[in-house]
């Protein structure tokens, strides 16, 4: 026991905050989670990860998207899809997520406090629990897991109805007939492709000449072809000059002089760290221009050793999956308990239509580093399962070292990409080689067979290891031995016959 109210105070209940709280509680420490919302879960549960992925599944189910290759583009599970249809499943999912989280906190004796927190000293925060009412609590260690909020520049006329950010987008009253999405980052790409699946006319604007630059270019080329085929008008390489709310429509003027109209505009160009109200100056911390904190990446300590930070508020990679890991590691370090370190390779998942997922290095990275490599590619349509599912597109690409034969990176675009990637992740982290995919049997028929096809594609172009040659020679020698013995016996018999004569 210490002189502080709590051993660990966590500000924010998103993925990293929840895992940190549960981990510290399992170590029998006194834990308090402060969240500005009256419902736990943070951005991930209420406006980010879970809502967008639920929306995607709802869209694909109601539109019959997965069956259209068999039954035609006009096929629908439900003819008239409305905004309320999309929200119904969403609200059920969110209620379930919050219920599970509250149960986990209760079971592990994690205390919670709803309100806006800010530091008033190195070991003390003040929490505004209601309008005008505040309370103060002290803690030996702190974890900042406040996540991010949408970036809202002044030149965008947000109105919460027809010009919205990523958080407001899910509250739409009606599905628009046309949608303009500004920003081809993960959020923008996901929502643009989902609504294209709803047969909404979608224009996706990105000022840069490329998008999702952390993804292998081969994958992006395949993805670009597919989304354009699905009806997304992708506009790259021209910045926005003005955005005007004309009442009946939204008009976007690009710097190249082109005009784009839509019933609704979603602005999804960047996010800011939720740190401006924490009063970080009181503890000697500063943020970058995006409100993000810098941390030591193995422990997640900030410049102030007893204050940690995890999740999107520390920037890259800004994934819910990595945030879950970061919270656990930070809590163990803060409670001075050893733990298993994070694995070096983790998967990226982009829940667009089609899905994309990667793990390891891209071909561009290998070229930059001068690493000699071989490529193996498989198309989903080459698999029996892909044909059964009616998949016309989808690709799995693997990169292997020519020196060590080890897997260096895997990229997948197509149905089930975010599930399939975990096979690659396991082999990468266990330092497996191309031989694993050639030697092992995969269930038939499955999309996972694509690993076997891609593995053989690369294997057949790679030098044969010396040990395989030795094995082949010894096998030939063993086969040749009985023949030699038989010939020797025949010759000995012939000599015996001649001697007898």
ABEGO torsion letter per residue (X at the ends): XBABABABBBBEABAAAAAAAAAAAAAGBBBBBBBABABBGEAAAAABAAAAAAAAAAAAAAAGAAAAAAAEAABBABABBBAAAAAAAAAAAAAAAAAAAAAAAAAAGBBBBBEBBBBABAABBBBBABBGBBBBBBBABBBBBAEBBBBBBAABBBAGAABBBAAAAAABABBBABBBBBEABAAAAAAAAAAAAAGBBBBBBBABABBGAABBAAAAAAAAAAAAAAGBBBBBGBBBABBBBAGABBBBBBAAGBBBBBABBBBABEBBBBAAAAGAAAAGBBBBAAGBBBBBAAAGBBABAABBBBEAAAEOAGBAAAAAAAAAAAAAAAAGBBBBBBBABBBBBBBBOBBBBBBEBBAAAAAAAGBBBBBBBBBAAABAAAAAAGBABEBBBBBBBAAAGBBABBBBBEBGAAAAAAAAAAAAAAGBBAAAAAABBBBOBBAAAAAAAAAAAAAAABBBBAAAAAAAAAAAAAAAAAAAAAAAAAAAAAAAAAAAX
